[in-house]
Amino acid sequence: MHHGGTIGKTIVEPACRTAVLIETDILVVGSGPGGLAAALAAAREGVRTILLERTGSFGGMITQAGVESIAWYRHAGTVDIQGIGIEFEQRAKQMGAADPEPQSQSEALNTELFKVVADTLVEEAGIVPLLHCWAAAPVMEGNTIKGVIAEGKSGRQAILARRVIDASGDADIAHLAGAPWQMAPRNELLGVTVSFSLSGVDRDRFMAYVGANPSTIKDWGVETTSKEDGLFSPYLSEPFQRAKAAGEIPEDVEIAGTWSRLSEHGDATYINVVYMPGYDATDVRDLTRGEIEGRRQAMWAFKALKKYTPGFESATLRTFGASLGTRESRKIVGRTNLSEHDVRHQGRFEDAIGIFPEFIDGYGVLVLPTTGRYFQVPYGIMVPQEVENLLVAGRCVAGDRIAHAATRAMMCCTVTGQAAGVAAALSIHDGTACSQVDVGRLQKRLVKQGVRIR
């Protein structure tokens, strides 16, 4: 999609001297579940660590899009990860920033308070925080990354680092550094979401309605292994179908999805019902279109809830997600590439740096880990090709579509994040390049940090 008549037109920027703001051992770009885990893991290995974030708070999609349920896959029988991801839930609970999640044995985070939980974790670990700072370009020496050029209110400054971890979600730094990546065509990418929250919900009345009209996973209308089908789901589609039948929501708009935390005061803090395919999260024009169209659709959804859902009659809009919720964009081509077969059939790897339950959510497939099956996560999916001393953590790790439907999950982002942090620290301690880290030593360090490897 191109706009206007400026295609192919360029300007020449004058060469300039860029001041160095700070030097560090490890720089983590992006502070979502992957980046936050990476920075904590690195700092705990005793190396100087900077966590750089473009918004005003750490937490990524948790605090920006309000995603509460980072482990909603967890049921009796789930063999779960261990490590920093679990710590996020536990610390949130200790700090009064979590409530039981309605469809699983997990916590629904208070995503506003999680900003403070993240601040606390960062401070305790001695990480140098940098908010309101955008990594605009890598600093390269040949094919080795040496830091980034950052843009922000302080202007354009360089941050030099011995190792860089790209936890941008979109593989921004890997892409700019020249590492190979892939991305599905716009119309095949997972959809984007504008989430919202409401006040003034009559919880008792709504829960009576849910009790009388219980939804299960089967209502999602996706491919499952059928063991999921009878499980309760906080899923709503009836009010939106009724609004559509009444001509209040356009025929071609798909609105349906889940509610999460309902406070005793009647706050429905995370409504995830707007799902819009056809947006490229690496294109500012698509991001703009997505935010505006998403708010429009969220208003249709809000009005339908008020009109057709018992308990929502007096509801008022509380917040929109501060940022478009994105599920997929670039993925690096790794030294290893995870496959659908690996995530569906308990893949095992020599270079395992953690495990993740057999949880697949995306592309019309939903598999929940209720029987104890899990796959190992290999180190190679975080190591880009052709660029040295750069690791990638979070949803942009290497793999095919169905593998992505597993690795994009927030708890899996914490697994790749923690491993990237420890690996980067170990490569500094041992004086080796990130791609040459001694995997046996890495596994021992991870186990020492509380990670389950096998």
N, C-alpha and C positions, 0 to 999 in steps of 0.2 A: 504494500500500500504506500504510494508516494503522494505527497501533497505539493502543490505549487510548482513553480518553474525553476527551482534552485538545484535540481538534481545534478550532481557532477560538479557543481561550483564549489571552489575551495578558497580559503584565504591563507596567507602565510603569516604565522605568528613569529614575531621576532624572538631570537634566542635570548634566554634570560638566566641570570643566576638565581637559584632558588635556595632560600635559607633553610638550614637543617633545624627543625623544631626540636627533635629528640632522637637519641639512639637507644636501641634496646637489643636484647637477645632475640625475643620472639614478638612478632606483631600479629595479632589476630584481627582480621577485617570482618566486622559483622558480629552482632552479639545475640543472635537467636539461640535456640537450644544448642546448636552445634558450636557456635563461636564462644558462648558463655562456658560451655563444658571444656572447650579447648584451652581457653585462657586459665581457668581454674586448675586444670590438670598440669599445664606447663608451669604455672607459678608454684604449685605444690612440689614440683621437681627441682625447685630452687633456682630457676632462671628468671631474669628480668623480663616481664611480660607487659605489653600494652594491649588493651582492648579498645578498638576503635569502632565507633557506632555513629551512623549518620543522623539518627533521631535524638531525642532528648532523654531516652531511657533505654536500658538494656532489656533484652527478652525477645526481640524479634517478633514473630507472629503471635506470641503469647500476649505481649503488652501492646502491640500495634494493631493487630486484628482481633484481639480479645479471645483467642483460642484457649478455652479453659481446660479441656480434657486431654492431657498429654499422654494418658495411658488408658484410654477408654476400651482398649482391646482386652484388658485384664479380667479374667474370669477364674473361677475355681479350676485348677488343672493347668493354668498357664505357667510355663517355665519362662520367667521373665529375665530381663537384663539385671545386672547389678552395676553399681557405680554412681556417677554424678547425676544421671537422670532421676534416679530414685531419691537422691538427696534433694533435688528441686522440690519434689512432692513433700518430703518429710520436713524440710525447713519451712516451706509454705504453711504446712499444718501447724508446726510449732509456733509460727509467728501470727497465727490467726488468719492466715490468707488462703484457706482451703476449706471445702465442705465435701461430703461424700458425693461422688458423681452418680447420676441416676441409673446408668445402664451397665455399670461394671464395678469391680472391686478396686476403685481408684479414686483419686482426689480431683474435684473440679477446682481449679485455682481461681482465687480472686485476682483477676489479671491486672487490676489497678494496684493492689497491694504487692503484687509480684515485682513491680518496679523497685520497691523498697527491699524485698527479699534479694533481688539481684544486686542492688547496691551493696547490701550487707555482705553477700558472698564475695563480691569483688574486693571490697575493703578488707575483709578478714584475710584474704589470700595475698594481699599486698600487690595486687595488679594495679598498673597505672591506667586510670580510666580516661578516655577521650570521647566526649559526646559532641554532637553537632559537627561532625567531621566526616568528610566524604573522601574515600580513597579513589582518586581520579585516574591514576596511571601508575604502572610499576616502574621502579628504578632497576634497570637491568645492567649487568656486565656480561656480555656474551649471552649465554642461555641461562645464566644464574640470576635469580632475583636478589636484590640488595635492599629492598624497602619499597615504599610507595610515595608518590606525590599526593598530598592531601589538600583538599579545598575546604574552606570554611570561613567563618567570620574573621578569622585571623589572616585570611588571604591564602596564598598558595605556598605551602611549606613541604619540605621533605621529611619523612620519618624513615630512618635507616634501621634495618634489622638484619640479624644473621639468618633468621628463618622467618618465612611468612606463611600464615595459615589463612586461606581464602574460605571464609564462612559467610560469604555475601548472599548465599542462596542461589544466585544466578551465575556462579563461576566468573564473576566480573574480572577479577585479577588474573585468573588463569587465562581467560580469553585475551585480555590486553597484553599479557606476557608472551603470547604466541603458542600456548598449549592447545593441542587439538581438542575440539568439543563437538557435540552434536546436539541438535534440537529438532523436535518434530515440527512439521508444518503447523502454522497457527491454528488451523481448524482441527488438528488432532491432539493439541495440548489439553491437559486437564483444565477445567474451568476456573475462573477467578470468582471471588466472593466479596461482597460488602456485607459484613455482619452488623448486627445492631442489638441494642438492649432497650428494655422497656421498664417503666415504673407503673405502680398502681394495678398490678395483677392480683386478683382474688385467688390466692393459692388454693384454698380448700375447694372452691367451686371448680377451678381448673382440674385439680387432681381427681375430683369426683367424675369429671368428664373423661379424663384419661382412663380411670378405672372402669368406666362403662364402655369405653371405646379403645381398648388397649391396642397399641401398635407393636408389631414384631419386625424383626429384620426382614422377613419375607415381604413386608410392605414396600421395601426399598425397590423391589423389582430388579434385583441384580443377580448375577451368577454367584452361587455359593457352593459349599460342599454339602449343603442341606442340614448339617449338624447345627448351623447357625440359625436356621429359619424360625425356630420357636422362641428365640431369645427376645426379651422385652427391648423395645427401642423407643426413645423419646422422639418419635417421628411424627410429623404433622404434614398432611397433604389435603385433608378434607376441606378446611376453610378456604384454601386456595383454589381447589376444584370448584367450590361453590361460587367464589368470586369470578372465576373464569366463565362459568355457566351464565352468570348475570352480566357478563360483558365488562366487568370491572378490572380484569387483568387480561391483556392481549393473549390471543390464542397461541401465538408462537413462543411465549415466555414460559419457561419452566420454573415454577416456584414450589419447593417442597424441601423438607429437611428437618433438622433437630433443634430442640430446646435443651438447655443444660441446667445451670444453677437457678433455683427459684428461692429467693431469700424470704424470710418470715415477714418482711415488710412489703413483699410483693414486687420485688425487682426480678425480672427475667433477664439475667445479665449476659446471655450469649445466645442469640437466635441466628442460626446458620441455615437459611432457607433460599438465599439468592445464589444461584449457580450459573455462571455465564461462560459458555465456551467461546472460543475464537478471539482470545486476547494474548498478545505477546508481551510478557512482563519485562522484556528488555527494550521496549520501544516506548518512549515517553508519550507519544500520541495515543497509543493503546492504553497506557496507564491512566491517562487523562480521561479517555472515553469510558474506561472501566469504572473509575470512581464516580463519574457523573451518572452513567447509566445504572450503576449498582445502587446508588442512593434513590434513583427513581423507582427501581424495582423494589427496594426495601420499603418505600412508602406504600406501594401497592400491597405488599405483604402485611405491613403494619395495619392498614385499613381493613384488610380481609380478616386478620386476627380479631380486631375490635368488633367487627360486625358478625362474625360467624363462630367465634370460639368462646364457650362459656368461661367466665372468669377474666376475660380480656376487655370487657365492655368499657371500663373506665381507664384503660391503660393509656399512658402517655409515652412519647419517645424520650429515651434517656440519652443514648449516645449512638453514633455510627462508629464502626471500627475506624481507628485513626488512619489506617492504611488499607488499601486493597489486599485481600488475602490471596496469595498466589500459591499454587500447588506444583507448578512445573515450568521450567524454562530450559536453560542450557544444562547439559551434563558433560563432564569431561570424558575423554577417552582415557581410561586408566591403564596402568601396567597390568591390572586384572580388570575384567568387566563382568559384573554379576549378571546372572541370567534368570529368566523365569523358572527354569528347571531348578536352579540353586534355591530360590526362595520357596518353591512349592514342594521340594523334595529333600529338605533338611541338608542343604549343601554343607560340605566340610572342607576346610582349607588348612594347609600347612601354616600359612601366615595369618591365622585367625587372631583378631584383636578384640573380639567380643562376640556376643550372640545376640540374636533378635528372634522373638517368637514368630511363628508362622502366621503373620498378620499382613494381609494384602488388602488395600483399600484404594481402588481407582480403576478407571476404564471399564466400569460395569462389572467389576469383580469384588466380592467381599468375602474374605476368609478370616475367621476369628480363631485365636489360638486357645481352644478349650480342651485340647487333648495332650498338651505338653510337648508338641513338636516345635522345633526351632532350627534356624540355620546359623552357621558361623559367618561372621562378617570379616572379609579378608582385607588386609592392609593395602593390597594393590589397588583397590578401587578409589583410594584417596591420593594416590601418587600420579600426578599428571605425566604425560609423555612430553619430551623435548624441553622441559623447563626444570631447572634444579633448585633445590632448597625451598620449594613451594609444596605445601600440602593442601588438600581440599577437604572440607568437612561439611556435613549437612546434606541437604537434598540434591546438591549438584555432583555427588559422587557417581562413579561410572557404573552403567548397567543398562539393560533393555527396559522396555515399558513396564512390564509386570514386576521386575526387580525394583523399579522406581516406586511402584505402588506400595512397596514395603519400606525401602530406605528413606522415603520422604517423611515417614512418620516421625513425630517429634522425638520420641524416645530413641529411635534409631539414629537420629541426628546427634543425640548426646553420646551415643556409642562411638560414632566416627569422630566426633569432636574430641572426646576424651583421649582416644587413641592418637589423634593428630597432635594434640598438646604434648603428650608423653613422648611421642616419636620425635617431635621437633626438639624437645629438651634433650633427649638421649643423643640425637645427632650432634648437638653442641658439645655435650659432655665427652662424647667419643671422638669428636673431630671428624665425623663422616658426613657425607651428603645424605639428605633425607631419603633418597631412593636406595641408599646402601646401608640403612640401619640394620643392625643385627636383630633379626626378628625374635630369636630366643630371648635376648636381653629385654627387648620391648615387651614381650609377653610377661616376663617376670616382673617388670616395673608396673605393668597394668594390674596384674594380680595383687601386687602390693598396694595399689590404689583401690582395691576392692572390686575390680572388674571380673566378671565371669567370662572365661575364654572358651570353655567347652562344657 
